[in-house]
Protein backbone atom coordinates (compact mmCIF):
# COMPACT_ATOMS: atom_id res chain seq x y z
CA UNK A 1 0.00 0.00 0.00
CA UNK A 2 1.51 3.33 -1.10
CA UNK A 3 0.18 5.36 1.81
CA UNK A 4 1.29 2.98 4.58
CA UNK A 5 4.73 3.29 6.12
CA UNK A 6 6.59 1.68 8.99
CA UNK A 7 5.11 3.90 11.72
CA UNK A 8 2.35 5.88 10.07
CA UNK A 9 -0.24 5.77 7.35
CA UNK A 10 -2.04 8.49 5.44
CA UNK A 11 -5.77 8.33 4.98
CA UNK A 12 -8.63 10.38 3.59
CA UNK A 13 -10.58 12.73 5.82
CA UNK A 14 -13.57 11.25 7.62
CA UNK A 15 -16.53 13.02 9.29
CA UNK A 16 -15.17 12.02 12.70
CA UNK A 17 -12.04 14.11 12.02
CA UNK A 18 -13.97 17.34 12.63
CA UNK A 19 -12.69 17.86 16.20
CA UNK A 20 -9.10 17.17 15.10
CA UNK A 21 -9.40 19.63 12.20
CA UNK A 22 -11.05 22.18 14.48
CA UNK A 23 -8.09 21.93 16.85
CA UNK A 24 -5.51 22.28 14.06
CA UNK A 25 -7.23 25.04 12.10
CA UNK A 26 -7.83 27.13 15.22
CA UNK A 27 -4.31 26.78 16.64
CA UNK A 28 -3.05 30.35 16.31
CA UNK A 29 0.59 29.26 16.62
CA UNK A 30 0.41 27.71 13.14
CA UNK A 31 -1.71 30.34 11.42
CA UNK A 32 1.40 31.87 9.85
CA UNK A 33 2.10 28.53 8.14
CA UNK A 34 -1.45 28.01 6.90
CA UNK A 35 -2.05 31.64 5.94
CA UNK A 36 -5.02 31.77 8.30
CA UNK A 37 -6.19 34.98 9.94
CA UNK A 38 -9.49 34.01 11.52
CA UNK A 39 -10.82 30.98 13.37
CA UNK A 40 -12.86 28.30 11.62
CA UNK A 41 -16.25 27.26 12.94
CA UNK A 42 -17.26 23.62 13.14
CA UNK A 43 -20.01 24.43 10.63
CA UNK A 44 -17.42 25.59 8.05
CA UNK A 45 -15.27 22.51 8.72
CA UNK A 46 -18.33 20.24 8.44
CA UNK A 47 -19.03 21.70 4.99
CA UNK A 48 -15.38 21.24 4.05
CA UNK A 49 -15.52 17.58 5.12
CA UNK A 50 -18.68 17.06 3.09
CA UNK A 51 -16.75 18.14 -0.02
CA UNK A 52 -13.47 16.41 0.87
CA UNK A 53 -14.50 13.48 -1.34
CA UNK A 54 -13.90 15.54 -4.48
CA UNK A 55 -11.19 14.17 -6.74
CA UNK A 56 -7.86 16.05 -6.71
CA UNK A 57 -8.35 16.75 -10.42
CA UNK A 58 -11.61 18.51 -9.59
CA UNK A 59 -10.71 20.21 -6.28
CA UNK A 60 -7.05 20.94 -7.16
CA UNK A 61 -6.13 19.95 -3.62
CA UNK A 62 -6.00 16.94 -1.34
CA UNK A 63 -5.74 16.74 2.44
CA UNK A 64 -4.84 13.49 4.15
CA UNK A 65 -4.67 12.71 7.85
CA UNK A 66 -1.38 11.39 9.21
CA UNK A 67 -2.16 8.50 11.57
CA UNK A 68 0.25 6.83 14.01
CA UNK A 69 -0.33 3.18 13.11
CA UNK A 70 0.26 1.58 16.54
CA UNK A 71 -2.41 3.64 18.31
CA UNK A 72 -4.50 4.85 15.34
CA UNK A 73 -4.01 8.36 16.75
CA UNK A 74 -4.22 11.35 14.41
CA UNK A 75 -0.85 13.13 14.50
CA UNK A 76 -1.12 15.65 11.67
CA UNK A 77 -2.19 16.49 8.15
CA UNK A 78 -0.51 16.60 4.78
CA UNK A 79 -1.87 18.85 2.07
CA UNK A 80 -1.36 18.86 -1.65
CA UNK A 81 -2.45 22.21 -3.07
CA UNK A 82 -2.25 24.15 -6.34
CA UNK A 83 -2.45 20.79 -8.10
CA UNK A 84 -1.62 21.34 -11.76
CA UNK A 85 -2.17 18.19 -13.83
CA UNK A 86 -1.09 19.84 -17.09
CA UNK A 87 2.32 20.79 -15.68
CA UNK A 88 2.54 17.74 -13.39
CA UNK A 89 3.15 19.58 -10.12
CA UNK A 90 1.66 20.34 -6.74
CA UNK A 91 2.47 22.27 -3.60
CA UNK A 92 2.92 20.39 -0.35
CA UNK A 93 2.38 21.37 3.27
CA UNK A 94 2.66 19.38 6.48
CA UNK A 95 1.38 19.99 9.99
CA UNK A 96 2.51 17.63 12.76
CA UNK A 97 0.97 17.91 16.23
CA UNK A 98 3.48 19.33 18.71
CA UNK A 99 3.82 16.20 20.85
CA UNK A 100 4.70 14.11 17.76
CA UNK A 101 7.38 16.37 16.31
CA UNK A 102 11.05 15.32 16.02
CA UNK A 103 10.16 11.62 15.80
CA UNK A 104 10.71 11.08 12.08
CA UNK A 105 7.01 11.40 11.23
CA UNK A 106 7.59 14.33 8.87
CA UNK A 107 10.25 12.43 6.95
CA UNK A 108 8.10 9.30 6.68
CA UNK A 109 5.13 11.43 5.59
CA UNK A 110 7.20 13.09 2.87
CA UNK A 111 8.34 9.68 1.66
CA UNK A 112 4.79 8.33 1.49
CA UNK A 113 3.27 11.37 -0.20
CA UNK A 114 6.16 11.60 -2.68
CA UNK A 115 5.75 7.96 -3.65
CA UNK A 116 2.01 8.49 -4.03
CA UNK A 117 2.27 11.66 -6.12
CA UNK A 118 4.98 10.35 -8.42
CA UNK A 119 3.43 6.88 -8.82
CA UNK A 120 -0.33 7.48 -8.85
CA UNK A 121 -0.66 11.10 -9.92
CA UNK A 122 2.32 10.97 -12.29
CA UNK A 123 3.66 14.27 -10.98
CA UNK A 124 7.02 15.55 -12.10
CA UNK A 125 7.59 17.87 -9.16
CA UNK A 126 6.51 19.02 -5.72
CA UNK A 127 7.14 22.45 -4.23
CA UNK A 128 6.99 23.90 -0.73
CA UNK A 129 6.94 27.44 0.64
CA UNK A 130 8.62 27.74 4.07
CA UNK A 131 9.33 30.87 6.11
CA UNK A 132 12.97 31.34 7.08
CA UNK A 133 12.10 31.17 10.78
CA UNK A 134 10.62 27.64 10.46
CA UNK A 135 13.93 25.87 11.05
CA UNK A 136 12.43 22.40 11.56
CA UNK A 137 10.63 22.47 8.20
CA UNK A 138 13.63 23.95 6.40
CA UNK A 139 15.76 21.09 7.73
CA UNK A 140 13.12 18.43 6.96
CA UNK A 141 12.65 19.45 3.34
CA UNK A 142 16.39 20.04 2.75
CA UNK A 143 17.31 16.66 4.20
CA UNK A 144 14.67 14.97 2.07
CA UNK A 145 16.22 16.34 -1.10
CA UNK A 146 14.11 19.41 -1.84
CA UNK A 147 16.26 22.10 -3.45
CA UNK A 148 16.10 25.73 -2.39
CA UNK A 149 15.37 27.58 -5.63
CA UNK A 150 14.53 31.04 -4.41
CA UNK A 151 13.69 33.51 -1.68
CA UNK A 152 10.53 35.59 -1.63
CA UNK A 153 11.59 38.74 0.23
CA UNK A 154 9.34 40.11 3.01
CA UNK A 155 6.69 37.60 1.91
CA UNK A 156 4.87 36.81 5.13
CA UNK A 157 3.95 39.21 7.91
CA UNK A 158 4.35 37.57 11.32
CA UNK A 159 3.61 39.57 14.47
CA UNK A 160 4.06 42.84 12.59
CA UNK A 161 7.38 41.88 10.98
CA UNK A 162 7.89 40.79 7.40
CA UNK A 163 9.70 37.48 7.00
CA UNK A 164 11.29 35.96 3.90
CA UNK A 165 9.92 32.72 2.50
CA UNK A 166 12.04 30.02 0.89
CA UNK A 167 10.72 28.25 -2.20
CA UNK A 168 11.75 24.59 -2.34
CA UNK A 169 11.34 22.22 -5.26
CA UNK A 170 11.71 18.46 -5.61
CA UNK A 171 11.89 17.15 -9.16
CA UNK A 172 11.24 13.49 -9.80
CA UNK A 173 14.08 12.42 -12.08
CA UNK A 174 12.57 8.99 -12.79
Secondary structure, DSSP 8 states (H G I E B T S, - for coil): -TTB-SSEEEEE--GGGHHHHHHHHT-GGGHHHHT--S---HHHHHHHHHTTTS-HHHHS-EEEEEEETTTTEEEEEEEEEEEETTTTEEEEEEEE-GGGTTSSHHHHHHHHHHHHHHHTS--SEEEEEEETT-HHHHHHHHHHT-EEEEEEEEEEEETTEEEEEEEEEEE---
